[in-house]
């Protein structure tokens, strides 16, 4: 069986695809803009799939989200809100999977977790603005899932003063790993 190579990620190529798509969008050439943004998304996918690059590049998740959100915006301009929502969901799910990768540096993981905070807001806005009556249960489920997911990552997405204290009770306690104790 032969392996298939899709090539390496190129930030310059991603930028040129994005710039061209943005020009097409401004000119009202929506089909061309969607195609260009789609190619930029494929380029961004290469980045998050290649952990030898993305694990050390703290902007990996943000770049992927930007590619998805640009594509979603172009879909909205074409009057396709369901397609736009699909790309917002794609960003959220792919970045969750990316943030779970063990090979990431702590900085890259932290940045990915922060990006997830913005993707959930976009998804919740969609549910809030939806005319369908059952959207509240989807929003509630998404919030619960996000809280659970972030707890799994020790709420590293939050500023330090909002992260749970080691003892779970006070704000000023400190863990002393060498003595296996907590100082209050």
N, C-alpha and C positions, 0 to 999 in steps of 0.2 A: 504494500500500500504506500503510495506516495504522499508526502506531506505537502500541504498547500500553504504558501506564504503570502500573506496580504501586504507585506512590506512593513517598514518601520514607520513609526509616527514622526511627523515633521511639523513642528510648531509653525514654521513659515508657510507650509502648505495649508495648514488649518486656517491661518490668518488670511491667506489669499483667497481661499474658498469662501470664508465668511465675509470678507470685504466685497467680493464680487456679488455674493447673494444679497448683501445689504444694498448695493447699488441697484440691483434688479428690483428689489422691493421698493426702493424710492421711486423708481421709474414706472412702477405699477405692473411690472412683469412678474406676476406672482408665481406662475408655474416654474419659471427659471430660478426664482428665489428659493422655492421649495427644493428644487433639485440641487442647488448649490448648498443650501443648509443641510440637506441630506448627506451630501458628500463630506461636508465638514463634520457631521455627526459620525460618519464611518471613520474618519480620521481620528476623532476623539475616542472612539471605541478602541482603536489600535493602542492608544495611550494607556487606557485603564486595563486593557488586557495584557500589556507588557509590563509586568511588575519590575523588571530590571530598570525601567525608566520611571514608571509612575510611583513606585514605592518611595522614591526620594524626591519627587516633585510635588511640593505641597499644594500646587494649584491644579492638580489632576482632576479632582472632583468638580472644582469650579468651572474648569474648561469644558468638562463633559456636560454639566448643567447648562452652561451657556449655549452649547450646541443644540441641546434639546429645546431650550426655551426659545432660541431663535427660530427653530423649525415650528414650534407651537405658535409663535406670533405670526409667522407666514400663513399657517393654516387658518388662524383667526381672520386674517385679511381676506382669505378666500371664502369665508363664511362656513368654515368647518370646525366648530367648537369641539366636537367629539374627537377629531383627529388631534387637535391641540391638547386636549386632556390626556390623550394617549401618550404624547411626548412628555408631558409633565409627570405622568406616572412612571414612564420609562426612566426618566432622570432619577426619580426617588428610589426605585427598585435597584437600578444599576449601582447607584452610589452607596446604597445600603450594603450590597454585596461587596463592593470595593472596600468599604470601611472595615469589613470583617476579615479582610486578608491579613494574615499574620506577618507577611513580609513588609508591611508599611512601617515607615518611621513614625514615631509618636506625633511629630509635627504634621505629617501628611494625614494621619488618622484624625487628629484634632480638627484639621481644616475640613476634611470630608464630613465629619460629624456636624460641624457648623453649617456646611452647605445643606445638609439634611434638614436643619431647622428652617431654612428658607424654602426648601421644596415642599415641606408639609404645609407651610402657610399658603402656598399657591394651590395645593390640592384642597385645602379647607375652604379657600375663597371660592373655588369651583363649586363645591358642595353647597356653600351658603347661597350662591347666586343661581343655583339650579332650580328650575320650576317644579321638579319632581318631588313628591312628598316624602319619599323614603330616604332622602339624602342625609338627614340628620343621623340616622343609624350608621351610615357609612362614615360620616365625619367622626362620630363617637368611637367607632371601631378603629379608625385611623389614629386618633389621639391616644387611645389605649395602647395600640401597637407601638407607637412612637415612644411613649413613656417607657414601656417594657424594653424596647430596643436600646434606648439611651441608658437605662439602668444596667443593662448587660455591659455597656461600655463605661460604667461607673460615672455617668453623667459628665463626662469630660467635655461635652459640648457647652456646658454652663461655665460662667465666670467662676473663679475659685471660691469667691465668697458665697456662692449659691450652691456649690457642691456639698453633698451630704458630709457631715463630720464623721471621722472614723468610728466614733462610738455610736453615731446616729442620734445623739441627744443634745450635744452642745456645740457651739460654734468655735470654741477656742481649744479644743482638745487636739493632741498630737500623738500620732502613733510612734512608738519606739520599737522598731523591728528587731533590734539586737537584743532587747530585753523582753520581747513579746508582750508589751504592755501599752496602755494608753494613759497619757498624762492629761488631766483636766485642769 
